[in-house]
């Protein structure tokens, strides 16, 4: 049987039997397109915006304050906007997954930006996939409560089945083929719809001004109650040029302009029950030296390049890292003592902490035998080539360090008429604020 859904003059969709899920999807896009009237009963709506790589110490700068008037306005109107802790490690993917699960990386399983790939077989792949998250996400609570959701380029959402309007963060070669891949991984029809509405083809390489533009048609759909947007330009500029660089300040100034436009629009169309969370994931620090513990592993015979096997392997997270089990599950006491003495002597500023826990909550996970952390001025590398310790030819700007370091602290703020009781101290509180906003009975649990 065929059905004809009339959209307006000379517009129609022809389909086979309209199953409930298909009908819901069509009604959602009709609402996005403005063909359906607004809800008579106002539903609570929450917008979450991530500003990647904003260090809390920026709030102490008069210069930064002068180029971010909209952020300053939000700061004054929000219930809280202050120094909060990130998670260990202070990296984008672990942090953003903690925001939507409320737990630390060792519980949700996104332990780094990239998966363990000791012999570089994964073509520089990242931990893109929702299926790797071991904890229950905010998306699932929303689905159970019949709260419609949208997520634009949020990390670790490839394959997510709970988000109603999804464009995941994903790339391979950052070329035209990536656009096809992203379309295939997104909610059917969403990318073409946004391109028709905005004239912009959204992808991983889209600058923040285009991401904000793509957000607008989503905001106008009053059916969508929980919306996440991820922005990246500041983080990219910080990695390339450093904090307080002219390039970074230009990106932040542009971001602030677009953020202000969205604030104005959200206040007009969000309704009196609307709320907005602004969050960042980590701070930034400069380093002048690098330590490569896998070079030491090669010297000790722990890594065999010919057979591509290892007794122990090191995984870098920038300012921290893990020594992981391979064919062997633990070191001898003499090996452990020798390693600590050698590495802490040869890599000044390195500290090795013993910890025997699974890397992530899955069967056959390697064990984290030791956490490696640095003091200021040094980062780690997973490379098996070159010197164990070396001076960098130019400063490296990054993160991954201890989340309690002041330069790794970041920001989180909530604006809305609802007075929340959540005691905010960490980026993990994005999850708990969202649960409280929608009056959900959330708890930390496995998927």
Order of alpha helices (4+ residues) and beta strands (2+ residues): beta-beta-alpha-beta-alpha-alpha-beta-alpha-alpha-alpha-beta-beta-alpha-alpha-alpha-beta-alpha-alpha-beta-beta-alpha-beta-beta-beta-beta-alpha-beta-beta-beta-beta-beta-alpha
